[in-house]
Amino acid sequence: MYRSPDEIENPNQYTEGSKKVITVNSYERDNKARNKCIEIHGLGCAVCNMNFENIYGSIGIGFIHVHHIKPLSEINKNYLVSPEKDLIPVCPNCHAMLHRKKNAISIDSLKEMYNENKA
C-alpha cells in the first residue's frame, strides 16, 4: 500500500476533498404530497417525536424529512401516493436509521428500538 509523505509525517491527518463522479438513480417526488403529509401528520418525527422548531427556534420552522413507508426503489414505477398512508414525517437521524440496512426498517420497529435504548 502506498502512503504519501503527509501520511507518514502526520499519521492522524487524512486527505479529503477530491472530486469524483457518481451516477445514481433519483426518483421524482411531488412537493404537494410532502406538504399534505405534514398537514396530516404534523412536523414531529414519527419515531422520536423531535420537532425542529421546538429545539432550534425559528431556523427549524417547517423542517422535517418525509419518508416513503414503502421505498420508491421497491415500487420502481410511477404510482399515486397517499400522503396519509404512504408518507410519514421523520427527523434526519431517524430517516437515516430507517435506511441503514439493505432492507428498510419499519417505523414501528425503529420506534421500538428507540424507546428501548433512549436515555
C-alpha positions in Angstrom: 0.0 0.0 0.0 1.4 3.4 -1.0 1.5 6.0 1.8 2.1 9.7 0.9 4.7 11.6 2.7 2.0 13.6 4.5 0.5 10.3 5.9 3.9 9.2 7.2 4.7 12.6 8.8 1.1 13.2 10.1 -0.4 9.7 10.7 -3.6 11.3 12.3 -4.4 13.6 9.4 -6.2 12.5 6.3 -6.6 13.9 2.8 -10.2 14.7 1.7 -11.9 16.9 -0.8 -11.1 15.3 -4.2 -13.9 15.4 -6.7 -15.4 12.2 -8.2 -18.3 11.5 -10.5 -21.1 9.4 -9.1 -24.1 8.0 -11.0 -27.3 7.4 -9.1 -31.0 6.8 -9.8 -33.2 9.5 -8.5 -36.9 9.2 -8.0 -39.3 12.2 -8.6 -41.2 13.4 -5.7 -44.2 15.7 -5.5 -43.8 18.6 -3.1 -47.6 18.8 -2.8 -47.6 15.3 -1.4 -44.9 16.3 1.1 -46.9 19.3 2.2 -50.1 17.3 2.6 -48.2 14.7 4.7 -47.1 17.4 7.1 -50.6 18.9 7.2 -52.0 15.5 8.1 -49.2 14.1 10.4 -47.6 17.3 11.7 -43.9 18.3 11.9 -42.9 16.0 14.7 -40.8 12.9 14.0 -42.9 9.8 13.9 -40.1 7.8 15.6 -38.6 10.1 18.3 -41.1 13.0 18.4 -38.4 15.6 17.7 -39.7 18.9 16.4 -37.1 21.2 14.9 -38.9 24.4 15.8 -39.1 23.4 19.4 -35.4 22.6 19.5 -33.9 25.2 17.2 -36.4 28.0 17.2 -37.2 30.0 14.0 -34.5 28.3 11.9 -36.3 25.0 12.5 -39.8 26.1 11.4 -41.2 23.7 8.8 -38.1 21.5 8.7 -38.6 17.7 8.7 -37.9 14.8 6.3 -40.7 12.9 4.8 -40.2 9.1 4.5 -41.9 6.8 2.0 -43.2 3.9 4.1 -42.6 1.6 1.1 -39.3 2.8 -0.6 -39.7 4.2 -4.1 -36.9 1.9 -5.2 -39.1 -1.1 -4.4 -42.1 0.3 -6.2 -39.9 1.2 -9.2 -42.6 2.9 -11.3 -44.9 5.9 -11.2 -47.7 5.5 -8.7 -50.4 7.5 -6.9 -49.1 8.4 -3.5 -51.4 8.8 -0.5 -49.8 11.4 1.9 -51.8 9.9 4.7 -50.9 6.2 4.2 -47.7 6.2 2.2 -45.7 9.1 3.8 -44.6 9.8 7.3 -42.5 12.7 8.8 -39.2 11.8 10.4 -36.2 13.7 11.6 -33.0 13.2 9.5 -31.4 10.9 12.1 -34.3 8.6 12.3 -34.6 8.7 8.5 -31.0 7.6 8.1 -31.6 4.7 10.6 -34.7 3.7 8.6 -32.5 3.3 5.5 -29.4 2.0 7.3 -29.9 -1.7 6.4 -30.3 -3.0 2.8 -34.0 -3.7 3.6 -35.6 -0.6 5.1 -36.6 -0.9 8.8 -40.3 -0.2 9.6 -41.3 2.8 11.5 -42.8 0.6 14.3 -39.5 -1.4 14.6 -37.4 1.7 14.7 -39.7 3.3 17.3 -39.4 0.2 19.4 -35.6 0.3 19.2 -35.6 4.0 20.0 -37.8 3.5 23.1 -35.8 0.6 24.3 -32.5 2.5 24.0 -33.2 6.1 24.7 -31.5 7.6 27.7 
